[in-house]
């Protein structure tokens, strides 16, 4: 999860994800982390899927295509684990 958060931060710094969208995406990641810590795996997975869906929905308007591909791929690795 930390790697996905760091990747999001990197793309924000590079200007490939706008600040408003990044805030929404971080909220999904924060909630996923919280749910996993509580042992609620279903809610964790749901938040990760919501992250993926939102990244795809905001591409290319607010998320650059390359950033989108990498963020989705990283989130899908977590979903597959």
N, C-alpha and C positions, 0 to 999 in steps of 0.2 A: 504494500500500500504506500509506503514511504517513497518508493521509486516512482509510482504514478503521480503522487503529489509533487515530487521534485520535477518531473517531466512537465506537468502543467505549469509550474512556476517558471521553468525555462522558457516555455513557449509564450507565456505572458511577457516576460522580459524581452523576448525577441520580437514582440508585436504581432505574433501569429494567433493570439487569442485575446479578444478585447476584455477589458477589466470587468464589465458587468457580467459577461458570460462566465468569466473565471470565478467570480464570486458564487454564482449559481452552481457551477461544477464543484467548487470546493465544499459547498454545503452537502452535496451528495457524498463526497469522499469522507467528510467529517462524520456524517450520519452512519455511513457504512462502517467506519472504524469503531464508533460507539456501539453499534449493534453487534459487531463481532466480539467486542470486549464483554458484552452482556451474554454472549453465547447464543445469540439469535442469528443463526446462519442464514435462514430464509430472508430475513430483513436485510442482512448484509448483502446478500446476492441481489436482492431487489434494488437496493441503492446503487450498486455497481451497474446493474442493467439500466437504471434511470440515467446514470452518468453517460453510458454508451449512447443511449437514445438521444440525450440532449446534445452530445457532441455531434452526432450525425445530423440532427435537426438544425443545428446552428452553422453547419458547413455549407457553403463557403462564406456566408454573410459575416459571421463573427469568429469563426475558427478556420484558419488556413487549411487547405486540403492535406498538406504533408503533416501538419500537427495533428489533424483529425485522425489520419491513418495510424499514427504512432500511439496516440492516446487510446484509441479504440483497441488496438492490438494489445497494449499493456493491460487494459482493463479485462479483456477477454482471457488473458493468461491467468489473472486472478480468479475469474469465474470458472475456469477449467480446473483449478486446483482443488 
